[in-house]
Amino acid sequence: MHRRTIYLDRDLEVRLKLEAMRRKKPVAAVIRDALRSYFNDRHEKLPPGVGAFRSNRKKTAERAEKVLRDSRFGED
């Protein structure tokens, strides 16, 4: 998991804490549940190709520019 910082209005913070207490879950779990629900309800597709390829290389992100250049991505 990755850590994120969010800023909440006071009333939203209170409602979030009350919901966490009601569910007997940590606030972070309630936020994750809410985000999952939000994105699942939108029914938007991920961009084409997301998750479709596996390079089996661990450092592809460090070589992203070279990989794109070598694949001729974006060229006609």
C-alpha positions in Angstrom: 0.0 0.0 0.0 1.0 3.6 -0.6 0.6 6.4 1.9 -1.4 9.5 0.9 -2.3 12.7 2.7 -5.7 14.3 2.2 -7.2 17.4 3.7 -10.8 17.3 4.9 -13.2 20.0 6.0 -14.0 19.7 9.7 -17.6 18.3 9.1 -16.4 15.7 6.7 -13.7 14.6 9.2 -16.3 14.2 11.9 -18.6 12.2 9.7 -15.7 10.0 8.6 -14.7 9.3 12.2 -18.3 8.5 13.2 -18.6 6.1 10.2 -15.4 4.4 11.2 -16.6 4.0 14.8 -20.0 2.7 13.5 -18.3 0.1 11.3 -15.6 -0.6 13.9 -12.9 -0.1 11.3 -9.9 2.2 11.0 -10.6 5.5 9.2 -8.2 4.4 6.4 -10.3 1.3 5.7 -13.4 3.4 5.4 -11.7 5.8 3.0 -10.4 2.8 0.9 -14.0 1.3 0.9 -15.4 4.6 -0.2 -12.9 5.1 -3.0 -13.5 1.5 -4.3 -17.2 2.1 -4.3 -16.8 5.4 -6.1 -14.6 3.9 -8.9 -16.7 0.8 -9.2 -19.9 2.8 -9.6 -18.4 4.9 -12.4 -18.0 1.9 -14.8 -15.2 3.6 -16.6 -12.7 1.4 -18.4 -9.0 1.7 -17.8 -6.9 3.1 -20.7 -6.2 0.5 -23.4 -3.3 -1.7 -22.6 -3.2 -1.2 -18.9 -2.1 -4.5 -17.3 -2.0 -6.3 -20.7 1.7 -6.7 -20.8 4.4 -8.3 -18.6 8.0 -7.6 -19.3 9.2 -9.8 -16.5 11.7 -7.0 -15.8 11.7 -5.2 -12.5 13.2 -1.9 -13.6 11.2 -1.1 -16.6 10.0 2.2 -15.1 13.6 3.3 -14.7 14.1 2.7 -18.4 10.7 4.0 -19.6 12.0 6.6 -22.1 14.3 4.0 -23.7 11.6 1.4 -23.8 9.2 3.8 -25.5 11.8 5.0 -28.0 12.8 1.4 -28.9 9.1 0.4 -29.4 8.6 3.5 -31.7 5.6 4.3 -29.5 3.7 7.3 -30.9 5.3 7.2 -34.4 3.2 6.9 -37.5 
